Amino acid sequence: MNEQTYLLASAVEPVAADNMSWTQTLVLSLVQGLTEFLPISSSGHLRIISELFWGADAGASFTAVVQLGTEAAVLVYFAKEIWQILTGWFAGVFNKERRGRDYKMGWMIIVATIPVVVLGVLGKDLIRDALRNMWITATVLVLFSFVFILAEKVGKKDRGYEDLTMKDALVMGFAQCLALIPGVSRSGGTISAGLFMGLNREVAAKFSFLLAIPAVLGSGLYSLPDAFDPSSGQAASGLQLTVGTLVAFVVGYASIAWLMKFVANHSFSWFAAYRIPAGLLVMLLLWLGYLNP
């Protein structure tokens, strides 16, 4: 840690080399809840803020576990739709005559989740180490912003929820894989893909959230043991992870409610207007030595 970063971190709260402080836990959990559903990359923001104020990476495992809170928010917010999909899918599995829209939607989510699961498992070490380089995060924050702008410009946005097909699901499923790179944004990648396929903003956002449920829940549970291991980043106690997850849930729920109202009348290009200067600022801090890559 260079002198400037050390002084900045000390002004917030000294942190042990291998253990997370309560201030760090609460701040990062709040950031997780605020940014998980906005197309600005929660993993990228957690990486940047953790390095900027504490001079250490909280680690991909901590991020994955706290994401369980934000995914719980999705389960609660879309409880009615999720229940319909689950009951419809199970009913259709055992009775061909009951294979309606919800049955097909269940299969769309299952099939579209496969790509990110495969890449997530096979590329675990790469995701947790090389791809967390701050230069990559900053660069992706800037470059992927132009994908938002292009998606808004060329997407027809005239297809509704009932128009979703397996092709749409697969395209958004592969786009979800881009979220393995901090700075892309899971919702940003999948929503942009949906817009390119002609879906309207509300439908693209809704399916993006539903699609994230199995991948994020699986990632969080899979990473739970590693979150206590300093070798995978900074170690957090069980109580810290629990409180952090609850904070992420409450803030995440409010974030979903706001975003669903926002996308009804506003372009996703507004988020690009934030991402580009944010990415450039991180590059400047890296170049000046205030951040370690």
Buried (B, 14 or more C-beta within 10 A) or exposed (E): EEEEBEEBBEEBEEBEEEEBBBBBBBBBBBBBBBBBBBBBBBBBBBBBBBBBBBBBBBBBBBBBBBBBBBBBBBBEBBEEBBEBBEBBBBBBEEEEEBBEBBBBBBBBBEEBBBBBBEBBEEBBEEBBEEBBBBEBBBBBBBBBBEBBBBBBEEBEBEBEBEEBEEEBBBBBBBBBBBBBBBBBBBBBBBBBBBBBBBBBBBBBBBBBBBBBBBBBBBBBEBBBEBBBBBEBBBBBBEEBBEBBBBBBBBBBBBBBEEBBEBBEEEBBBEBBEBBBEBBEBBBEBBEEEBBBE
